[in-house]
Every structure is written in C-alpha cells, then in structure tokens.
Amino acid sequence: MSNLETILVIIGLFFNFAGCVGLIRFPDIYNRLQASTKCVTLGTALILMAVVIHFGWNSISLKALFCIVFIFLTAPTAAHAISRGSHRAGFSLWEGSVMDRYKEDYPPEARD
C-alpha cells in the first residue's frame, strides 16, 4: 500500500468516525443528519478513492468510482427527504436552533 492510499484511508476513517460520533452526540435529528451525511459521504468516498489507486484501472476501480458517484448523488437526497419527512411528522428542532427553513414551505395559516 502506498503512502497516498494510506493517507486517504486514514482521513476517510477519521471522517467516518466523526460522522458516527456526531450521530450519537448531536441533540436532534436534523443536526445528526447533517453530521452523518456530510462526514460519512466524504469519508467513504476517500476510502473508495484509495481502492481505486490501489487496484489501478480495472473492473474493481470502475465499481468503486460508480459507488462514489452513487453515494454523492443519493446520500444528500436521502438526508433531505428524511429531514423534510421528520419536520412534517412534527419532530421539533433543538431549542438552540436559530432558524427553521422548512417552516417557510407551509402556508401562513398552518404556521405556529
């Protein structure tokens, strides 16, 4: 394993670990989604890039690149859908939250 591969794996593991810690430590579902989606997406992409570098250009690398594209397209979309669904279901924001952008989507008579 080359130095670049090792560095990518270590940084990727750090981001994945930070996302997991954020998932446990943050106060509400919206902050947890933010931590887990951003960190784990980047961490997984970095680890998959190390796989691409390690195996060179072959079918394994092509699959890893497809996985990176798939993760970058689906993870933010899924986090947005979960967040919006949670808001519509009535999960409240943390009391320290500054603004509620989803509240603007409701008609004025449905707002608090």
C-alpha positions as CSV (number, residue, x, y, z in Angstrom):
1,M,0.0,0.0,0.0
2,S,1.4,3.4,-1.0
3,N,1.6,6.5,1.2
4,L,-1.2,8.2,-0.7
5,E,-3.5,5.2,-0.2
6,T,-2.7,5.1,3.5
7,I,-3.4,8.8,3.9
8,L,-6.7,8.5,2.0
9,V,-7.8,5.6,4.2
10,I,-6.8,7.3,7.4
11,I,-8.6,10.6,6.5
12,G,-11.6,8.6,5.3
13,L,-11.7,6.7,8.6
14,F,-11.4,9.9,10.5
15,F,-14.4,11.4,8.7
16,N,-16.5,8.2,9.1
17,F,-15.6,8.2,12.8
18,A,-16.5,11.9,13.2
19,G,-19.9,11.3,11.5
20,C,-20.6,8.4,13.8
21,V,-19.7,10.5,16.9
22,G,-22.0,13.3,15.5
23,L,-24.8,10.8,15.1
24,I,-24.5,9.9,18.7
25,R,-23.7,13.3,20.3
26,F,-25.8,15.9,18.4
27,P,-29.1,16.9,20.0
28,D,-31.8,16.4,17.3
29,I,-32.4,14.5,14.1
30,Y,-31.6,17.5,11.9
31,N,-28.1,18.0,13.3
32,R,-27.5,14.3,13.3
33,L,-28.4,14.0,9.7
34,Q,-26.0,16.9,8.9
35,A,-23.1,15.2,10.7
36,S,-23.7,11.8,9.4
37,T,-24.4,12.7,5.8
38,K,-21.5,15.1,5.2
39,C,-18.8,13.3,7.1
40,V,-19.7,9.7,6.1
41,T,-20.2,10.7,2.4
42,L,-16.7,12.2,2.3
43,G,-15.1,9.5,4.4
44,T,-16.5,6.7,2.3
45,A,-15.5,8.5,-1.0
46,L,-11.9,8.9,0.3
47,I,-11.7,5.2,1.2
48,L,-13.1,4.2,-2.2
49,M,-10.5,6.5,-3.9
50,A,-7.8,4.6,-2.0
51,V,-9.3,1.4,-3.5
52,V,-9.1,2.9,-7.0
53,I,-5.5,3.9,-6.5
54,H,-4.5,0.5,-5.0
55,F,-6.0,-1.6,-7.8
56,G,-5.2,0.6,-10.7
57,W,-7.6,0.8,-13.7
58,N,-9.7,-2.3,-13.8
59,S,-13.2,-3.5,-13.0
60,I,-12.8,-3.1,-9.3
61,S,-11.8,0.5,-9.7
62,L,-14.7,1.2,-12.1
63,K,-17.1,-0.2,-9.5
64,A,-15.5,1.9,-6.8
65,L,-15.9,5.0,-8.9
66,F,-19.6,4.1,-9.6
67,C,-20.1,3.7,-5.9
68,I,-18.6,7.2,-5.2
69,V,-20.9,8.8,-7.8
70,F,-23.9,6.8,-6.3
71,I,-23.1,7.9,-2.8
72,F,-22.6,11.6,-3.7
73,L,-26.0,11.6,-5.5
74,T,-28.1,9.6,-3.1
75,A,-26.8,10.5,0.4
76,P,-27.7,14.2,0.3
77,T,-31.0,13.4,-1.3
78,A,-31.9,10.8,1.3
79,A,-30.9,13.1,4.1
80,H,-33.1,15.9,2.7
81,A,-36.1,13.5,2.4
82,I,-35.6,12.2,5.9
83,S,-35.3,15.7,7.3
84,R,-38.3,17.0,5.5
85,G,-40.4,14.0,6.5
86,S,-39.3,14.4,10.1
87,H,-40.3,18.1,10.0
88,R,-43.7,17.3,8.6
89,A,-44.2,14.5,11.1
90,G,-43.7,17.1,13.9
91,F,-40.2,16.4,15.2
92,S,-39.1,19.6,16.9
93,L,-35.9,21.4,16.3
94,W,-33.3,21.7,19.1
95,E,-34.1,24.7,21.3
96,G,-30.7,26.2,20.4
97,S,-31.6,26.1,16.6
98,V,-31.5,29.6,15.1
99,M,-33.9,29.2,12.1
100,D,-36.4,26.8,10.6
101,R,-36.3,26.9,6.8
102,Y,-38.9,24.2,6.3
103,K,-41.4,26.3,8.2
104,E,-41.4,28.7,5.2
105,D,-42.8,26.0,3.0
106,Y,-46.1,25.8,4.9
107,P,-49.0,28.2,4.1
108,P,-49.3,31.1,6.7
109,E,-52.4,29.6,8.3
110,A,-50.6,26.3,9.0
111,R,-47.6,28.1,10.7
112,D,-47.3,28.3,14.5
